[in-house]
Amino acid sequence: MKKQIVFTDKAPAAIGPYSQAIIANGMVYTSGQLGFKPGTADLFETVEEQTQQVLKNVQSVLEAAGTNMNNVVKTLVFLHDLKDFATVNEIYSSYFQSDCPARSCVQAAGLPKGALVEIEVIAVI
């Protein structure tokens, strides 16, 4: 198996020893994306703003990998607080309107940088 590192300057750079995404065997596996304000290390304040930015970042990473949101087969959503589920779900559903991917959603005790939402995806190329 050969793997390929994915990087785009249209999404936040990794803040640790990991890649934005990896391509392997015709699939792309993204790292969790956070809702950073573009070009900064500052998160948007609200869960709505963070979710919008997270999904924009996911789109950018997928495009750099040669695929798109229509090819996502699995998502994993981490929420700081499950009370935000309905809000995040409403925004999420605007990105996945038909043939929706499989999904898990969990509440996490803590997310990097104090984020309110983090999303990672797996997609076919």
Secondary structure, DSSP 8 states (H G I E B T S, - for coil): --EEEE--TTS---SSSS-SEEEETTEEEE--B--B-TTSS-B-SSHHHHHHHHHHHHHHHHHHTT--GGGEEEEEEEES-GGGHHHHHHHHHHH--SS--EEEEEE-S--GGG-SEEEEEEEE-
